[in-house]
Amino acid sequence: MATFNPPSGGQPTLVSTTPISSANAPANITWGTATLDNGGSTYIYGSEDVYTGTAPNCVPEGRRLHIKRVPTGNFSCGSRGCGQGRGWP
């Protein structure tokens, strides 16, 4: 997972990276918001709704963007994606 600092009107800068495994991957990501083929890889974009509080008093807080990279056209990696537990595939 990469964390970016999105400045107002500027290009985001990388703050940190964290390997993702099946134990710490968010389960509520809607994958397929967009895709991009580039250089032998397909980048799959997804979004995650973020809430604060607990049901039934959840309050929408915003959304997070997620990007998954797989070999071009390889969409058979399961709901958590290819390379889980090995960092960025």
C-alpha positions in Angstrom: 0.0 0.0 0.0 1.3 3.4 -0.8 0.4 6.6 1.0 0.5 9.9 -0.8 0.3 13.5 0.3 -2.1 15.2 -2.2 -1.3 18.9 -2.1 -3.9 21.4 -3.3 -3.3 22.0 -7.0 -0.1 20.0 -7.1 1.3 16.6 -7.8 0.9 14.1 -5.0 4.2 13.0 -3.3 4.9 9.5 -1.9 4.9 9.4 1.9 5.3 5.7 2.6 4.7 2.1 1.4 3.5 -0.9 3.3 3.3 -4.5 2.0 -0.2 -5.9 1.8 -1.1 -9.4 2.8 -4.5 -11.2 3.0 -4.4 -10.5 6.7 -4.4 -6.7 6.3 -6.0 -6.1 2.9 -9.3 -4.1 3.1 -12.2 -6.4 2.1 -14.7 -3.7 1.0 -12.9 -2.3 -2.1 -15.0 -2.0 -5.3 -12.5 -3.0 -8.0 -12.8 -2.2 -11.6 -13.6 1.5 -11.3 -11.1 1.9 -14.2 -8.2 -0.1 -15.8 -5.1 0.8 -17.7 -2.7 -1.4 -19.7 0.9 -0.2 -19.6 4.3 -1.9 -20.1 3.2 -5.5 -19.6 0.9 -4.8 -16.6 -2.7 -4.0 -16.1 -3.5 -1.4 -13.4 -6.9 -2.0 -11.8 -8.3 1.0 -9.9 -10.8 0.6 -7.1 -12.4 2.7 -4.4 -13.2 2.1 -0.7 -15.9 3.9 1.2 -14.5 5.0 4.6 -16.8 5.3 7.7 -16.3 6.3 11.3 -18.3 4.9 14.2 -20.0 1.5 14.4 -23.3 0.3 13.0 -26.0 1.5 13.1 -24.4 4.9 13.7 -21.8 4.9 10.9 -20.9 8.3 9.4 -19.4 8.5 5.9 -15.9 10.0 6.1 -14.7 9.8 2.5 -13.2 7.4 0.0 -9.8 5.9 -0.6 -8.3 5.1 -4.0 -6.7 1.7 -4.5 -4.6 0.5 -7.4 -3.8 -3.2 -8.1 -1.1 -4.2 -10.6 -1.3 -7.6 -12.4 0.3 -9.1 -15.5 -1.5 -7.7 -18.6 -5.0 -9.2 -18.8 -4.6 -11.5 -15.8 -7.8 -10.9 -13.8 -8.0 -14.4 -12.3 -6.1 -13.6 -9.1 -9.1 -13.6 -6.8 -10.8 -10.8 -4.9 -7.7 -9.8 -2.9 -5.5 -9.7 -6.0 -2.2 -11.1 -7.2 0.9 -11.1 -5.2 -0.7 -10.7 -1.8 1.9 -11.2 0.9 4.7 -10.5 -1.5 4.4 -6.7 -1.7 3.7 -4.9 -5.0 3.3 -7.7 -7.7 
